[in-house]
Amino acid sequence: MREEMFVIKSSSSDRELRFLARHGDEFQVELSGYGLTLALKVSAYTDSTGLLRLFEKIASHATPWRGKESWRSLEGEFILSASCSTSGQVYFFIEAWGSPGAAEEWRASAGITSELGQLPSIASAAHRFFCGSDA
């Protein structure tokens, strides 16, 4: 059975990144805490498992990695990037756009921190959310 939601909780604040309400290639993303609240419907279209592959790829690192790993929705309304410090702190950076081209278009970007050791459980939760079972 597919999980209805999974959460990445910050290791340094009350911020949480939630993925929920998946229907086909669409899902809801919510980011809240530490002075910010946003919600966005994301359409993945032909890349509905691309975000899962991002989580699996970063979880495969047993030690801190160099550079940045990213996933971008087809229409660019949601971008999630991950990088890792030499001490194993993982930094997720979220960029979101709402109503592109509309009179009341909005943009938001924020970060959330986690730890290298948390990535396997995050990837497992992502797998349940996107595929309906553990990896």
C-alpha positions in Angstrom: 0.0 0.0 0.0 1.3 3.4 -0.9 2.0 5.9 1.9 -0.1 9.0 1.8 2.7 11.3 3.0 6.4 11.4 3.9 8.2 14.1 5.8 11.8 15.4 5.9 12.3 17.1 9.3 15.0 19.6 9.8 17.8 18.6 12.2 18.3 22.3 13.1 14.9 24.0 13.3 11.2 23.2 13.3 11.0 23.3 9.5 9.4 20.3 7.7 9.2 19.4 4.0 6.1 17.2 3.4 5.2 15.3 0.3 1.5 14.3 0.2 -1.7 13.7 -1.8 0.0 11.8 -4.7 -2.4 11.1 -7.6 -0.7 9.7 -10.7 2.0 12.1 -11.7 0.9 14.9 -9.3 1.6 15.5 -5.7 1.4 18.2 -3.1 4.5 19.7 -1.4 4.3 21.7 1.8 7.1 23.5 3.6 6.5 25.0 7.0 8.3 26.1 10.0 11.0 28.7 11.0 8.9 31.6 9.6 7.7 30.1 6.4 4.6 28.3 5.1 4.0 27.3 1.5 2.0 24.7 -0.3 2.3 23.8 -4.0 0.8 21.2 -6.3 3.6 19.7 -8.4 3.1 18.0 -11.8 5.9 15.5 -12.6 4.3 14.4 -15.9 6.7 12.0 -17.6 9.2 11.9 -14.7 7.0 10.8 -11.8 9.8 8.7 -10.3 12.6 11.3 -10.9 12.3 12.7 -7.4 12.5 9.2 -6.0 15.7 8.6 -8.0 17.1 11.7 -6.4 16.4 10.4 -2.9 17.8 7.0 -3.8 20.9 8.5 -5.3 21.8 10.6 -2.4 21.0 7.8 0.1 23.5 5.6 -1.8 26.4 7.8 -0.5 27.9 6.2 2.6 30.2 9.3 3.0 29.8 13.0 2.3 29.7 13.8 -1.4 30.9 16.8 -3.4 28.6 18.9 -5.6 24.9 19.2 -5.8 22.2 16.7 -6.8 18.9 18.1 -8.1 15.5 17.3 -9.5 13.3 19.8 -11.3 9.7 19.3 -12.3 8.9 19.5 -16.0 7.4 22.9 -15.8 9.9 24.2 -13.3 7.5 25.0 -10.5 9.5 22.9 -8.0 13.2 22.3 -7.7 14.8 20.2 -5.0 18.6 20.2 -4.6 20.7 18.4 -2.1 24.3 18.9 -1.0 26.4 17.5 1.8 29.1 19.1 4.0 32.3 17.3 4.9 30.8 16.7 8.4 27.8 14.9 6.9 25.2 17.6 7.2 22.8 17.4 4.3 21.3 20.6 3.0 18.1 20.4 1.0 17.3 23.6 -1.0 13.7 24.1 -2.2 12.7 26.5 -5.0 9.0 26.9 -5.7 6.9 29.0 -8.1 3.2 29.5 -8.0 0.9 30.7 -10.8 3.7 31.4 -13.3 2.7 34.3 -15.6 -0.3 35.2 -13.5 -0.9 38.7 -12.0 -0.2 37.3 -8.5 2.7 35.0 -9.3 4.8 34.1 -6.3 8.3 32.6 -5.7 9.8 31.1 -2.6 13.1 29.4 -1.8 14.2 27.9 1.5 16.6 25.4 2.9 16.2 22.5 5.3 18.9 20.5 7.0 19.2 16.8 7.7 22.0 14.3 8.4 23.7 11.8 6.1 22.6 9.0 8.4 18.9 10.0 7.8 19.1 9.6 4.0 18.3 5.8 3.9 15.1 6.3 5.9 14.1 9.3 3.8 14.7 7.3 0.6 12.7 4.4 2.0 9.8 6.7 2.9 10.0 8.3 -0.6 9.9 4.8 -2.2 6.7 3.9 -0.2 5.2 7.3 -1.2 6.0 7.0 -4.9 5.8 3.2 -5.5 3.8 1.8 -2.6 6.4 -0.4 -1.0 9.9 -0.4 0.6 12.9 -0.5 -1.7 
